[in-house]
Amino acid sequence: MRSELEQVDGGGARLRFALGCVRAALVQPSAQRALGHLGGTAAAVAAVLAAGIVYPGARVLVVALTLVLAALAWLGGRPGLFGPVAGSPAARVIRTAGYAVAVTYLLVAVRDLRGPQYLRPELHIPLSMIMLVLYTTVMLAATARGSAARPAALAYGTAAGVVAGAAGFALIPFERVMPPLADALPGRDLWPALALVGALAAAMFAVARRTGDTAQVFVAVLCAGAVGCAVVSVLGDAAWLLFPERMPSIVPLNAGSPQVRQALSRMEAGDEYVAAIVWGSLLAGVLATMIRPVVRRRTAVLRTLTFAGAALTSLAATAGEQTGAVLSALAAIVLGILTLTTAPRREGTRPSWQRSGLRGDVET
């Protein structure tokens, strides 16, 4: 276009030719995708600003989360660590479901933050937002074309996590102070416990049979654990959103007005579910170390340190050292993401299991 422009004489003709070049560039699919993504992001930010979120700090946090998720979605469509999506149906379904969960979270957060706030929203929002970004990051990397996680491990791990999460939610004390929901079921906690163990065992057996790879079985277990913990946390918070009038009052009657007491009770009752999402984030961090092949020495070292951090977290939690467990979990999560980013996929490469023609589980 530049060389042709030099052959065009006259200011008007050169302007018309330049506008034609711009039009030709804008009708390209890549340009249309970029413009559509930019327009969608701007519309989402405008909707958040116009949604009626009263507290300024909460408005800034939700807008920031919207921009971060939009940036991750953009990277998920470009060649690199997060994209493009792998060709298997499992990867496409999981990525679509991940996007749907992220959008649903934004809608729920906006709904929950509209109107008067009886507690400062910054007290509990940042943790869930950080975990959502972490889950989205790992989800994109796991379903990208260069991922070392096979479709069977992702599919069976995710399905087992959903079942195990629902069963685990029924087994733990409801809202920390009430009997578990399983107490009202026939056989009490027998059937949820069988569902939890059976889902994990079935996923491990199916992945081992399809792939014959112990590492992929480990990936499926990590995926199931991360998804299961997220399901527990989401169900616990959903109870307060859907049935606020039926939730227990934990704080004393002199803690404030009914609205303040309800907000404080919700925060107190969520301790069990906050713990679940922290454990889920730890498993997601460990899963991040398994997504890319270890091709560098520093990547292997970071993976080993991530496993060590996860082990220290378990030991600290068993010993009742809550602060130590949280710090160890945070360190393991950071190391897991560093492990992921130190083994980037070069454009045009595929994992060894794809190059070798092992397609037995691609149709999962």
N, C-alpha and C positions, 0 to 999 in steps of 0.2 A: 504493500500500500504506500509506503514511503517513497519507493522508487517511482511508482506511477504518479504520485503527487508532484514530483519534480517535473513531469512532462505536461502538467496541466497549466495552462496560461489563464490569467485573469483572476482577480480576487473573488468574484462571485462563483466562478467555476471551481476554484480551489476550495471554497467554503462548502459548496454542495458535495464535492467529492469527499471532503473530510467528514461531513455528516453521514454520508453513505457508508463510510468505513466504520463509524461509530455504530450505526444501525446493524451492520453486518456482524460486529463483535457482540452486540447485545443479544442477538438472536441465537448465539451459540448456547448449547445446553449447559455448559459449565457456567457461563455468565448468568443464565436464567436461574440456575440453582443458587448461585451466590446472592443474586438480588432477592430471590425468594426467602432465603435464610435471613438476610439482613432485614427485609421487611417484616418477617415473622417475629424476629427478635425485638424490633422496634415496637411492634404491636403488643407483644407480651409485656414489655416494660411499661408502655402506656396504660395497659389494662391494670397492672399492679398499682401504678400511681393513682389511677382513678377509682380504685376498688374501695376506698374508704378506710384504709389502715390509718388509725389515729396516731399511734405512737411513732414519732419520726425515726427513732432508732430501728424499730421493726421494719418500717418501710424501706430503709436503706439496706437492711439485711436481705429482705426478699428480692429487691431489685438486683443486689449483688449475686444472689444465688441464681436468679434467672439468667444473668449474663454469663456466669460460669458454666451453667448447663448448656446454654446456647453455644458457647465456645467448644465444649466437649462434643456436642452434636456435629459441629462443623468439622472438627478434627476426625470424627468418626466416619466421615464421607471421603476423606482424603487419604492417599497412600502414606503409611507411617505406622506408628505404634498403635493407633486406635482404629485404623481403617485401611481399606474399605472392609465391609462386612464379608465374612467367609461365605462360600457358596452353598453350604449345607442348610437344609431347612431348620435344623435345630438352632444354628447360630442366628438365623434371621428371626425366628420366633422369639428367642430369648432377648435379642436386642430390641425388638419391637415392644415386648413386655416391659423391658427396662425403661424405655422411653415413656411408656404409658404410666408406669409407677412414678417416675420423676414429675411428669405433668400433673398427675393426681395429687402428689405431695404439694406442689405449688398451689393448686386450687384449694386444698384443705387448709394450707397455711394462711392463705389470703382470707378464707372464710373465718378461720379461727381468730384472726387478728383484727377483724373489722369491729368497729364500735368501741366502747370503753374497755380499757384494760385495767384489771384490778391488781395485777402484779406486773413488774417490768418484764416485757417479753424477752429481753436479752438474757434473762436468767436461765432459760431452757431452750431457746431456739438454736443458738450456734452449734451445740453438740449434734442435734439431729441433722442440721444442714451440712456439717462437716462429714458426717457419716454417709449422707446421701451422695455427696460428691465422691467420696471414696468408693462406694458401691458402684456408682456410675462409671468411674474410671476403670475399675477392675472388670466390670461387665463389658465395656467397649474393647479393652485389650484382649479379653478371653474370647470374644466373638469375632475378632479381626482376622483377616486372611492369613496373617503371619503367626497366629496363635499356635502354641504347642498343645493346647488342650483339644482333645478330639471331640467331635460332636456327641458321641455316646456319653462321654464323661459329663459334658455340660447338660445334656438332656436328662439323663437319669439322676444326676446330682441335684438339679433344680427341682425335678418332680419329687424326689425324696425329701428335699428341704421343705417344700410346701406341706407335705403330709406330716413330717416330723415336727414342724413348727406348730401346726394346729394341735397335734397331740400334746406337745410340750406346754402349750398355753393352757390346755385343760388340766395338766398335771400340777402346775405350780400354784401356790396360793393366789387367789384372785385379788388383785389390787393390794397385795401384800398383807391384808388384814382379814380377809374372808376365806372360807374354805375353798379348796380347788373346785373348779367346775366338774371335775371327774367324780366328785363325791355324789353327785345327783344322777350318775349314769348307772345302768345295771352292771354289776361287777366292779363298780367304783373305778379304781385306777388300772384295772387289768387290761381292758381293751385299748385305752390310749397308750399304755406302755408297750403293748404288743405292736400297735401301729407304728410307734416311734422306732422301735428296734427293727421291726420287719421292713420298714421303708428303707432304712440304711443298709440292712443286709441284702435286700433285693437289688438295690442300686449297685452295691459292690459286686455282687455275683454277676449282674448283667454286664457291667463294664468289663470285668475280668474276662468274661466269655467272649465279648465282642472284640476286645482289643488285645488281650493277652499281655497287658502291660501293667506292672504294679504301680508305676508312677501315675497312670491314668486313673487307677482305682483311688489313689490318694487324692487326686484332683477332684474326683466325684465326691469323696467324703468331705473335703474342704468346702466344696460348692454347696453341698447339702447342709453343712453346719452353718455357713454364712447366711444362706437363704432361710433356714429354719429360725435362727435367732432374729432375723429381720421380721419374719412373720409373727413371732411372739411379741415383739415390740410394737408392731403396727396394730395387732389385735388389742393389746392393752390400752393403747391410746385411743383407738376407735371406740372403745366402750364409753369413754368420757364424752366423746363427740356425739355419739348416737343416743346414749341413755344417761344424760347428766343427772336427771332427777332420781335415778335409781342407784347412783354410786354412793359408797359409804362416806360418812363424815369422819375424818380422822383427827382433825385438829380440835382443840377445845372450843366451847361455845363463845368464850370471851376473846377469840382471836380476831374478831371484826364482824363486819356485816356478812349476811349470807353469801353474797357474791365473793367476798374476800375469802371466806371459809371454804367455799367450793374450789376456788383457785388454789388455795394452799393444800387442800386435800388431794387435788389432782396431782400437784407436784410431789407430795409425800407418797402417794400411792404408786407413782411411776418409777420408784426406785428399782423394783424387780425388772421392769421392762427396759430401763436405762442400762442395767447390768447386762441384759440380754443383747442389746445392740452393741455394747462395748465388746462383748465376746464375739459377736458376729463380725465386727470390724477387724478384730484380731485375726479371725479365720480368713477374712478377705485379704488382709495383708500377707498372710502366709500363702494364700492362693496366688497372689501376684508374683511370688517367686517361682511358681511352677508354670507360668503362662508362656514364657519365652525360653528357648534352649539356652543352656549355659555355654557360651562360646568364649568367655573371657575369665581370667583368673579372679578379677575383682568381683565379677558377678557371682562366682562360686563362693567367695568369701562372704559377700553380703547375704547370700541365701543361707549359709551356715549360721551367721549371726542372727538372722530372722528366726530360724528354728530355735536357737538358744534363747532369744527373747520370749518366744511363745512358751518354752519350757519354764523359764523363770516366772512368767505370769501365772502359770498353773501352780507352781510351788508356792508363790507368795499368796495366792488366793486360798490354797489349802491351809496355809499357816495363819490365815486371818490378817495378813498384812495388806490392807486395802490400798494404801498409798503406794506401796511397792508394786502391787499387782497392776495398778493403773499406769504407773510410770513404765513398767516393763512392757505392757501392752502397747503404749504409745510408741516406745522405741521400736518394737517389733513391726508396727504398722509403717512407721517411717522407713525402716530398713527394707520392708517388703516393696514399697513403692520405688525406692532407690534401686533395688534389684531389678525391678521391671524396666526402669528407664535406662539401665546400663547395658541392656541387651536389646537394642532397637532392631527392628526388621528393616533390612535394606530393600528398596523397591525392586520387585521382580523375583524375590526369593520366597520359598515356601518351606514349611517344616519338613524334616526328613520323612515323616510318615506319609506326607502328601506326595513328595517326590518319588518315593519308592513304590507308589501305586497301591498302597493299603487303603482300600475304599470300602471295607466291609461295614463300616458304621456311618458312612456319609449320609445314607438315606434315613437315619434316625429322625 
